[in-house]
Amino acid sequence: MSKVLAAAVIVVLVVIAALWMMFPLDQSAESGQPPPHAIDQSE
């Protein structure tokens, strides 16, 4: 059970890190520009 919990925690951390890299919330909030993923979806 502990191994499953450890694996789940690692997966969650990796997903959060990936989302943080894809959607830089702190940078977009400071610059005020739309996030790059909005441009990718429009294309």
N, C-alpha and C positions, 0 to 999 in steps of 0.2 A: 504493500500500500504506500509506504513511504517513497518507493522508487517512482510510483505513478504520480504522486504529488510533486516530486522533484522534477519529473519530466514535464508535467503540466506547467509548473512555474517557469521553467526554462523556455518553453514554447511561448508562453504569454509574454515574457520579457523580450524574446526575439521579435514577436509580432509588434509589440509596442515600439521597439527600436526601429523596425522597418517603417512603421507608420510615421514615426517622428522624423525619419529621414525623407520620406516621401512628402509629408505635409509639415514643413517647419512652421509651427504655430507662432513661436516667439518672433521669428523673422518677419512673417507676413503681418503680424500685429504691429510691429514697430514701423515697417516701411509703409504699411497701408495699401500695398499693392495686392491684387487678387492672387491667390495661390496658383502655381504653375499647372496644377492638375485641371483647373478650369479651362485653360487654353488647350490642353491635350484632348479633353472631352469634346470641345467645339470642333476640333479638326476631325 
